[in-house]
């Protein structure tokens, strides 16, 4: 019963996220609540699930709110403008070069193993560049998610540590074989980025071509031409007035933007930004507290007037609160599924339904469907609930435990940030004001294809 209800909850929520029929908050609050009530849990038990779920994400929510405000202020003061101009100059508007650069920048940013800081570091400076070149922001998230997933095989990245815990072995020892896998993954991803860059370049050219006005020679002649000219003359005053309004609005926006810029403080702001990242990487303070301090310092330096400080906070608070509410809703969703035992039940049921002939190859089967499983299982459920069962079964057929580990890690880790279970992904999408459902639709099959290619390559060289 728990398996069926848990699967129903996950399937309905994923379907609602993909269809965008309701907001994520509504789907992740009401659907798990209905499932828990149907499963027979009392209100006091559901309250316990809720409290556990909220406590598991409260630090992420705190970091998210103040990170959004901090990066909003950094964007206001123009900190990222020189970087954008430099990248445009280096790439000379080359879409392919931008796509390849996104992979390299994302891989470097993920070296600390923290997905949240990766999105915070990559999205704010690169998103305006994508917008300026008319590239799809979802391509940015596809390349960022895949790159961060490959690099996330580091011992301190999370999944390897979880598997090492299950196998009771050193995480670094388990990771050494995965260094080659990471190299293969980045090589495949660079090839994919070139292909997707070419595809994006063609799309942009087609859009530009379709937006071109019709050539004069294609217009009708004679009476039709006269009528067209008369109509154009009649509409000209209205078009001119509308264009004047648009120009005035653009000038007002530029003036407002210019008043916020602090070019004389650029190096000071850059130092604040770098110190903030350094504190995050070194772990001197919790991330939420770090961004609280950084926001306060940035506001005092750039906008010493209290009234302006409040205006800057209000300007960016809407998006931060909206995404914080989504993360809190996701916390209740995960709390109900995990604490009720539904996630563990789902993991065991997935193994039980497979035929006996597949038992020696179960690690490969689970690895091959690792990306789809990212949509229905959290990272903890995959590695702490599903992996121990798979490892136990395959080891009885002579498969080394490390081989099962490598197959399941390789098969799923590239999809870490295409899963609605990832708070860091929600945060990144909130930074860009993008949709989770659209991101999954855009990225899912490309990332699954990359995962399968990497799994096959790993098998060919004998690591699995």
Buried (B, 14 or more C-beta within 10 A) or exposed (E): EBBBBBBBBBEBBBEBBBEBEEBBBEBBBBBBBBBBEEBEBEEEBBEBBBBBBBEBBBBBBBBBBBBBBBBBBBBBBBBBBEBBEEBBEEBEEBBBBBBBBBBBBBBBBBEBBBBBBBBBBBBBBBBBBBBEBEBBBBBBBBBBBBBBBBBBBBBBBBBBBBBBEBBEBEBEEBBEBBEEBBEBBBEBBBEBBBEBBEBBBEBBEEEEEEEEEEEEEEEEEEEEEEEEEEEEEEEEEEEEEEEEEEEEEEEEEEEEEEEBBBEEBBEBBBEBBEBBBEBBEEEEBEBBBBBBBBBBBBBEBBBEEEEBBEEBBEBBBEBBEBBBBBBBBBBBBBBBBBBBBBBBBBBBBBBEEBEEEEBBBBBBBBBBBBBEBBBBBBBBBBBBBBBBBBBEBBBEEEBEBBBBBBBBBBBBBBBBBBBBBBBBBBBBBBBBEBBBBBBBEBBBEBBBBBBBBBBEBBBEEEBB
